[in-house]
Amino acid sequence: MTQGRPVRFGPFSAVLTETELRYVAIDDRELVRRVHVAVRDPDWGTLRPTIEILGIADQGGRFEMEAHLRYRDDPIRFDCDIRIKGGATGFEYEMDGACGSDFAYNRIGLCVMLPLEGCVEAPYRAAGPAGSTAGTLPRHVGPQLIRGDEILPLFPGFDRLAIMTTIGYDLDLELDGDLFEMEDQRNWTDASFKIYSTPLALPRPRRAAMGDRIRQVLQVQARPRP
């Protein structure tokens, strides 16, 4: 397990690793594997930020953290503030950033990893601008489908996702600031389902202009199933 700072909020336990929230669980039942910000260049290279932790509070059943991240890889200049708040029913993870130059990129935004245990064969409901979809997360590897030049997710893009896990909890995710998709990371030998921002079918690389703002918010709630 990745080393970091153990934190608690309400009935939840988690590990804070720099600005990543990992291993969010209730009674040792893992619900969310990892939440982090990804900045990817036009070649899908991952930029590492300079991190300034502005404050951490972990008391009274609540958890809060604020940090400032600076991404620099010429010509990319992107700064963002991270705010994490955890309470009795779940947590919120916010990224609020600004572009300091004109540059091309493939992805800037939140990524959420979900563990296989509890999610494999779990029913889900997803909702987005194109409507609602429902199904069951795959038991075996959900193949990464490609149609022409279009890379297809497991199901259409969404900003709300509910998963009825097989470990007794209902997991609700609300996402703001972009359209999100899910892929099966087992295609790349990683045991998780990955939620990422900006549909892969959109033209790449993306283009940012100096002064552009990129803000995304993830809200996660978990409820024990009666």
Backbone torsions as a table, in degrees:
resi	resn	phi	psi	omega
1	MET	NA	140.9	-179.9
2	THR	-62.3	136.0	177.7
3	GLN	-72.6	147.0	179.2
4	GLY	179.5	-164.2	-178.5
5	ARG	-100.3	117.5	175.1
6	PRO	-66.2	136.1	177.4
7	VAL	-134.0	157.7	177.8
8	ARG	-134.3	146.4	172.6
9	PHE	-152.9	125.4	-173.4
10	GLY	54.1	-133.4	178.8
11	PRO	-84.9	3.4	-172.2
12	PHE	-93.0	146.8	166.7
13	SER	-119.1	154.1	179.5
14	ALA	-160.4	174.3	175.5
15	VAL	-126.1	126.8	176.5
16	LEU	-97.3	117.3	177.8
17	THR	-116.7	102.3	-169.9
18	GLU	55.5	-109.4	178.6
19	THR	-111.2	14.2	178.5
20	GLU	-97.7	135.0	173.9
21	LEU	-99.1	122.9	-173.7
22	ARG	-126.8	155.3	170.3
23	TYR	53.3	48.6	177.5
24	VAL	-71.7	123.9	-171.7
25	ALA	-146.0	160.6	168.5
26	ILE	-125.6	126.0	-179.2
27	ASP	50.6	44.5	178.7
28	ASP	64.7	13.4	173.8
29	ARG	-98.9	107.8	-173.7
30	GLU	-72.0	132.3	-179.3
31	LEU	-112.5	-38.2	178.9
32	VAL	-132.6	128.2	-176.8
33	ARG	-80.4	-41.6	-172.5
34	ARG	-165.6	140.0	170.6
35	VAL	-129.1	129.3	-179.0
36	HIS	-156.9	169.3	175.3
37	VAL	-97.6	134.0	177.3
38	ALA	-117.1	128.8	171.4
39	VAL	-120.2	115.0	-174.6
40	ARG	-119.9	131.2	-178.4
41	ASP	-78.6	179.2	-176.7
42	PRO	-62.7	-16.8	176.7
43	ASP	-100.3	13.6	-176.9
44	TRP	67.8	16.4	171.4
45	GLY	-68.1	141.7	-178.5
46	THR	-96.3	123.0	179.5
47	LEU	-84.3	138.0	174.5
48	ARG	-98.5	129.5	-177.7
49	PRO	-88.8	161.8	161.8
50	THR	-85.8	129.5	-170.9
51	ILE	-115.6	130.7	172.8
52	GLU	-119.6	111.1	177.4
53	ILE	-78.8	121.2	-176.3
54	LEU	-92.7	-23.9	179.7
55	GLY	176.1	145.7	176.1
56	ILE	-137.0	130.0	175.7
57	ALA	-130.1	125.4	-177.1
58	ASP	-138.7	86.6	-176.7
59	GLN	-162.4	160.3	175.5
60	GLY	60.5	29.6	178.7
61	GLY	79.3	7.4	179.4
62	ARG	-127.3	158.7	178.8
63	PHE	-139.9	134.1	176.2
64	GLU	-139.5	144.9	177.0
65	MET	-146.7	140.6	174.1
66	GLU	-130.2	142.0	-179.9
67	ALA	-152.3	160.2	175.9
68	HIS	-121.6	130.2	-177.8
69	LEU	-116.3	137.3	177.7
70	ARG	-123.0	120.3	178.2
71	TYR	-106.5	126.1	-178.4
72	ARG	-137.4	117.1	172.6
73	ASP	-159.7	92.5	-170.3
74	ASP	-40.7	123.6	11.1
75	PRO	-95.7	9.2	-175.7
76	ILE	-74.5	126.1	171.9
77	ARG	-135.5	109.1	-178.3
78	PHE	-138.8	126.8	177.1
79	ASP	-118.3	143.9	176.7
80	CYS	-149.6	154.0	173.0
81	ASP	-102.0	138.4	177.7
82	ILE	-113.7	132.5	175.6
83	ARG	-131.8	127.1	177.5
84	ILE	-121.8	132.2	176.9
85	LYS	-132.6	126.6	178.1
86	GLY	-121.0	141.7	-179.3
87	GLY	-145.8	-155.5	-169.8
88	ALA	-67.3	-29.6	-174.8
89	THR	-111.1	-6.8	-179.2
90	GLY	161.2	-149.3	-176.5
91	PHE	-148.0	163.2	174.7
92	GLU	-126.5	137.4	178.7
93	TYR	-127.8	119.5	-176.4
94	GLU	-120.4	135.4	171.2
95	MET	-118.6	126.4	-179.9
96	ASP	-133.0	109.0	-171.4
97	GLY	-133.9	171.0	-179.8
98	ALA	-140.5	143.8	179.0
99	CYS	-88.5	128.2	-177.7
100	GLY	-99.0	8.5	179.8
101	SER	-162.8	172.3	170.2
102	ASP	-86.9	129.2	-179.8
103	PHE	-159.5	163.3	174.8
104	ALA	-101.8	148.6	179.2
105	TYR	-156.4	163.9	176.0
106	ASN	-103.0	-28.6	179.1
107	ARG	-157.9	135.5	166.0
108	ILE	-137.9	117.4	178.7
109	GLY	160.5	-172.4	-176.6
110	LEU	-79.0	143.5	170.2
111	CYS	-126.1	139.1	-179.2
112	VAL	-127.7	124.4	176.3
113	MET	-103.3	134.1	176.7
114	LEU	-113.8	138.1	-178.2
115	PRO	-70.9	154.5	177.0
116	LEU	-66.5	-47.1	-179.7
117	GLU	-63.6	124.9	-177.8
118	GLY	97.4	-25.6	-179.4
119	CYS	-105.2	-33.3	176.9
120	VAL	-58.8	127.8	-179.2
121	GLU	66.4	17.0	177.3
122	ALA	-85.8	135.0	173.7
123	PRO	-66.0	147.4	177.8
124	TYR	-138.8	158.2	170.2
125	ARG	-132.7	129.6	179.7
126	ALA	-124.6	144.1	179.6
127	ALA	-136.1	140.4	179.0
128	GLY	-156.1	-172.0	-177.3
129	PRO	-57.4	-29.8	-178.0
130	ALA	-86.6	-1.5	-179.5
131	GLY	120.9	-162.5	-175.5
132	SER	-112.0	149.7	173.8
133	THR	-135.0	158.1	178.2
134	ALA	-147.0	154.4	179.6
135	GLY	178.1	-155.2	179.5
136	THR	-132.3	130.8	177.9
137	LEU	-64.6	140.2	-168.5
138	PRO	-68.1	144.7	173.7
139	ARG	-75.4	-46.5	177.5
140	HIS	-95.0	172.0	-174.9
141	VAL	-57.8	123.6	173.6
142	GLY	-76.9	107.6	-171.8
143	PRO	-61.5	144.8	175.9
144	GLN	-77.1	103.5	-175.4
145	LEU	-85.7	141.4	177.7
146	ILE	-129.9	126.7	179.5
147	ARG	-119.6	101.4	-173.7
148	GLY	66.0	-121.8	176.6
149	ASP	-95.6	5.6	-174.5
150	GLU	-98.6	125.5	175.9
151	ILE	-93.6	124.6	-171.4
152	LEU	-101.7	137.6	175.3
153	PRO	-80.4	179.0	177.3
154	LEU	-63.5	-34.8	176.5
155	PHE	-155.0	166.4	-172.4
156	PRO	-58.0	157.8	-177.7
157	GLY	-57.1	151.0	-171.9
158	PHE	-148.3	163.9	167.6
159	ASP	-127.4	-0.3	173.5
160	ARG	-138.8	135.4	-177.5
161	LEU	-143.7	128.8	175.9
162	ALA	-118.7	130.3	179.2
163	ILE	-124.1	123.6	176.2
164	MET	-91.0	87.0	-171.6
165	THR	-61.8	159.9	179.7
166	THR	-88.1	8.4	178.9
167	ILE	-113.1	19.0	169.6
168	GLY	94.8	12.4	179.6
169	TYR	-129.0	143.6	171.3
170	ASP	-96.6	127.0	-175.8
171	LEU	-111.1	122.3	179.5
172	ASP	-115.2	126.8	178.5
173	LEU	-121.4	129.6	172.2
174	GLU	-119.9	133.3	-175.1
175	LEU	-128.1	137.8	-177.1
176	ASP	-131.8	144.3	174.8
177	GLY	111.5	-13.1	179.7
178	ASP	-169.1	175.9	171.2
179	LEU	-97.3	139.1	-174.0
180	PHE	-116.3	155.1	177.5
181	GLU	-133.2	168.7	177.5
182	MET	-126.9	142.2	173.5
183	GLU	-133.1	158.6	178.7
184	ASP	-92.3	109.8	-175.8
185	GLN	-71.2	-9.8	176.1
186	ARG	-63.5	-18.4	173.4
187	ASN	-60.7	-23.5	-179.2
188	TRP	-120.5	30.0	174.3
189	THR	63.4	22.5	175.6
190	ASP	-108.4	125.6	-172.6
191	ALA	-82.4	73.2	179.0
192	SER	-163.7	163.4	164.9
193	PHE	-100.2	137.8	-175.0
194	LYS	-116.2	128.8	172.1
195	ILE	-103.8	128.8	-176.2
196	TYR	-137.2	159.9	-178.6
197	SER	-96.1	159.2	178.3
198	THR	69.3	105.9	-178.7
199	PRO	-53.9	138.4	-177.3
200	LEU	-70.3	-17.7	179.4
201	ALA	-73.5	-16.6	179.0
202	LEU	-70.5	151.6	-179.1
203	PRO	-57.9	140.8	176.2
204	ARG	-128.6	151.5	-1.1
205	PRO	-73.8	158.4	173.0
206	ARG	-76.0	162.3	-179.0
207	ARG	-123.4	129.2	176.2
208	ALA	-113.7	143.7	176.3
209	ALA	-113.8	149.4	178.4
210	MET	-52.7	130.5	179.7
211	GLY	95.1	-13.1	176.4
212	ASP	-60.8	141.1	177.4
213	ARG	-109.7	141.6	176.9
214	ILE	-129.3	114.4	-179.4
215	ARG	-128.6	129.8	176.5
216	GLN	-135.6	145.9	-179.7
217	VAL	-134.2	132.9	174.2
218	LEU	-114.3	129.2	172.7
219	GLN	-119.5	128.5	-178.4
220	VAL	-124.1	129.3	174.6
221	GLN	-127.8	143.9	178.1
222	ALA	-131.4	135.3	-179.2
223	ARG	-130.2	133.8	173.5
224	PRO	-65.9	138.2	-179.1
225	ARG	-82.3	131.0	-178.7
226	PRO	-59.1	NA	NA
